[in-house]
Amino acid sequence: MLQNPENTVFVRAATPVLVLTEAPIHDALPALPALPELPAPASASADGEVPVCEGWGIVPRLTLCVVDGPGDHGTMIPALAAPVLGDGDLADWCEDAERAGGAIVVSLPTPLPPHLDLPALTRPGTSRGGFVPLLG
């Protein structure tokens, strides 16, 4: 299924974040615990601060970003049409994802808020997702 790029934000960080709203994969992703801040790459997989989405994978590319899950779950994002927060552009975000070995996917059931506040977005019970490793 295709994700509306207007409901997508790529966030540059040590471990890049992909924020999706009203995504077709929302209910298929695991519940996401509250995150105090953007974690470094090691915390995404080493100490479990950000749970790994087992059976999921991400392919970060400039024109199309794919988040593939188990079974028939997955979505494609027209990446060039979506905004990137932080210094740099989508090419930098893709490089960040390659360097980190994946990205943190945060899926929200509601429209994007005017200001992205990760702790507020990851309130227990509202957001879904986790660290999604690179496919390949």
C-alpha positions in Angstrom: 0.0 0.0 0.0 1.1 3.6 -0.6 1.7 6.0 2.3 0.6 9.5 1.7 3.8 11.6 1.8 1.8 14.4 3.5 1.4 12.0 6.4 5.2 11.3 6.6 8.2 13.0 8.2 11.8 11.9 8.0 13.7 13.0 11.1 17.5 13.2 11.0 19.1 11.8 14.2 21.9 9.4 15.2 19.3 6.7 14.6 17.0 8.3 12.0 13.3 8.4 12.6 10.4 7.9 10.2 7.1 9.3 11.5 4.0 8.0 9.8 0.4 9.0 10.5 -2.7 7.3 9.3 -0.5 4.6 7.8 -1.9 1.4 6.4 0.5 -0.6 8.5 -0.3 1.1 11.8 -2.2 -1.8 13.4 0.3 -4.3 12.2 3.3 -2.7 14.0 4.0 -3.5 17.7 3.0 -1.1 20.4 5.8 1.4 21.0 6.9 2.3 24.6 7.5 5.9 25.6 10.8 7.2 24.3 12.5 9.9 26.4 14.6 11.2 23.5 16.1 10.2 20.1 18.4 7.2 20.9 21.8 6.6 19.6 22.2 3.6 17.1 23.5 1.2 19.8 20.5 1.7 22.0 18.1 0.7 19.2 19.3 -2.8 19.3 21.8 -3.4 22.1 20.0 -2.5 25.3 16.4 -2.7 24.1 15.5 1.0 24.7 13.8 0.9 21.4 12.3 -2.5 20.6 13.2 -4.1 17.3 10.2 -4.7 15.0 10.8 -8.5 14.4 9.9 -9.5 10.9 10.0 -5.9 9.5 12.6 -4.3 7.3 13.2 -0.9 5.7 14.7 0.1 2.3 15.6 3.8 2.5 16.0 5.3 -1.0 15.7 8.9 -2.4 12.7 8.3 -4.5 10.8 5.5 -2.6 11.2 4.3 0.9 9.8 0.8 1.6 8.8 -0.5 5.0 8.1 -4.2 4.7 6.5 -6.3 7.3 5.5 -9.9 7.8 2.8 -11.4 5.5 1.1 -8.8 3.4 1.9 -5.8 5.7 4.1 -3.1 4.2 4.0 0.4 2.7 5.8 2.4 0.1 6.5 6.1 0.7 7.1 8.6 -2.2 10.1 9.8 -0.2 11.0 12.9 -2.3 7.6 14.4 -1.6 7.9 14.1 2.2 9.6 16.6 4.5 12.9 16.1 6.3 13.5 17.6 9.7 17.0 18.4 10.9 20.1 19.6 9.0 20.4 18.0 5.6 18.1 16.4 3.1 16.7 13.0 2.3 20.0 11.8 0.9 21.5 12.5 4.3 18.6 10.7 6.1 19.2 7.6 3.9 22.9 7.7 4.7 22.0 7.9 8.4 19.8 4.9 8.0 22.5 2.9 6.3 25.0 3.9 9.0 22.6 3.0 11.8 21.5 -0.3 10.2 17.9 0.8 10.0 15.5 3.5 11.3 13.0 4.0 14.1 9.5 3.9 12.7 6.9 5.7 14.7 3.3 5.3 13.5 0.5 7.5 14.8 -3.2 6.9 14.3 -3.9 10.7 14.1 -2.7 13.5 11.8 0.7 14.9 12.2 0.9 17.5 15.0 2.3 21.0 14.2 5.4 20.3 16.3 7.1 17.0 16.5 7.8 16.1 20.2 9.0 12.5 20.4 8.2 11.9 24.0 4.7 13.2 23.4 4.3 11.2 20.2 5.3 8.0 22.0 2.8 8.0 24.8 2.0 4.4 25.6 -1.2 3.3 23.9 -1.1 5.7 21.0 2.0 5.1 18.9 3.2 1.9 17.3 6.6 0.9 15.8 10.2 0.5 16.9 13.6 0.0 15.3 13.2 -1.5 11.8 16.5 -3.0 10.4 17.7 -2.6 6.8 16.4 -5.1 4.4 19.0 -6.8 2.3 
